[in-house]
Amino acid sequence: MPQSITRSLAVLALLGLSASALAQTTVTESWVRASVPQQQSTGAFMVLTADTDSALTNVASPIAKTVQIHAMTMDGDVMGMKQVEVLTLPAGKPVALDPNGYHVMLMGLKQQVKEGENVPLTLTVKTAAGETQTLEVEVPVRALTAEAPEHDHAHMH
C-alpha cells in the first residue's frame, strides 16, 4: 500500500478516536437541598445533557455513606421512591433530575448540609460505545424549602 494512503488511513483512524474521546455530558441547574441537624438524607438535583447516547451509572459524595439514583413513583395516592441502577441519557436531550422525578439521594449524611455550602459529587457516565466519563462537580446547597427551578426539561425524565 502506498505510504500516502497508509498515512491518510492512520490520520482518519486517529480522528475517529479523538471524536469518540470527546463525548461529553454537561451538568446544569445543579443544587442540593439543605438539611437540618441529625437529618440522615437529602436530595441532589440537576439537568444532565449527553452529546451521545449514554447512561448515568453511579454517583458518589464524601458527605454521604450511600448515594443512589432514585425515581419517584406513584401507586394510587401513595408516593414512593425506588432505586434506579442506570439512568438513560439520550443524545442531545436534557434529562432533569428534580424533586418530582429522577433525583440523587445522599443517605447516611456525615454532616449537616447547610445553605450556601457546596457538596462535591462524582458522576460516572458510560457512553453507548462503552467509554466512561467521570464528572467532578461542586453543587451549591439551597434552602431546605427550595423548590425545583422552572425549566422546560421536566418532561424529559
N, C-alpha and C positions, 0 to 999 in steps of 0.2 A: 504494500500500500504506500503511495507517495507520502512523503513526510508532511506536506502541507495538509493533506486530508486527515492524517493521524492527529496533527496539532489541532485542526479545527474540531475534530471529534472530542478531543481532550478538553478544549475550551467549552464546548457545548455541555459536556458532562459536568464540568465544574459549575457552569451557570445553573444547571438543573439542581445541583446540590445546594448551591447558595440560595436559590429561590425557595427550596423547601426548608432550609435552615432559618429563613426569615419569617416563618409562620409566627404570628403574634396574636396574643389575646390582650385586650385592654380592659382595665378596671376603672369605672367612673361611678360617681354618685355614691361612694362608699361611706358607711357610717356604722358605728356600734352603739347600741342603746346602753346608757349608763345603768349602773346597779346601785343598790343600797347596801349598807354594811351587812355581812353574813349571807347575802344573796349568792346562790350557788351557780346560777347560769344567766346568760344574756344572749342576745342575737346580734349577728353582723349581717349587713345588707349592702347590696351593690348592684351595678349593672355590668355584666361581662359581655364582651363582643370579641369573638374569634374571627380571624380572617380566613380560616379554613375549617372544615368540619372537625370539631374537637369535642372534648368532654372534660369537665371538672372532676377530677378523680380523688382529690384529697385537699384538706385544709388543715393547717396546724397553727398553734399560737403558744408562746411560752407562758401566757397568763392563765391557761386552762389545762386541766388534766386530759380532757377529751374534747375534740372538735369534730362535729359531724355536719353533713349536709342534710337538711330536713325538708320535707314537703308538708304543707298544711293540708289536712284532709277534712272532709265533712261527711258525717254519717247521720243523715237526717238533720236534726238540730244540734248534733254534738260535734264540736270542733276538736280535732286531734292533730298529732304530728307523727310522722314516721320517717325513719332514716332512709336516705337515698344513697346508694353506693356510688352512682355515677350520674352527673347532670350533663345532658347533651347540650352542646353549644353549636348550633347550625352556623355555617359560614356566613358572616356578614350580618347576622340577625342578633340584635341585643337581647340578652336574657336577663330579666330582672329578678334579683333576689330581694324580696321585701317581706314585711311582717305578715302579709296575707297570702303568701305562696311559698315558693322555694326560699330558703334562708340558711344561714350558717348558725349553728348552736355552739356556744362556748360553754362547756359544762365542767363543773368542779373548779370554779374560779379560784385562783390562788390569791387574789386580792380584789378589793373593790374597784370597779371600773368607773372613773369619775369624768364628768363632763369637762371638756377642754383638753383631756389627755389624748394620746394616740395609742392604738392597740396594734402591735405587729402581727400580721397574718402572712403565712406562706401558703400560696395556692399552687397546686400541681395540676397542670392541664396536659392532656395527652391528645395529640392530633390523630386523625383517622389513619395517617401514614405510620403511626406508632412512635412519633417523636414526642419527647417530654419537655415541657416548658415549666420552669419554676418562677413564680412571681412573688416578690417580696414587697408587701405593701404596708404602709403605716396608715391605719384607718382612724379618722377622728371620732371621738366619743361625743354623742349628742345627749341631750337631757332625757331622763327616764320617760318623760311624757312625749317625746318626739314621735312624730308620725312620718311615714314614708314620704319623700318629696314627690311632687306631682311630675310625672313624665309619661311619655307615650309608649313605654315599653311594657306596661303591666300585662298586656295580653300576650306577651311573648314567652310565658312560662313554659 
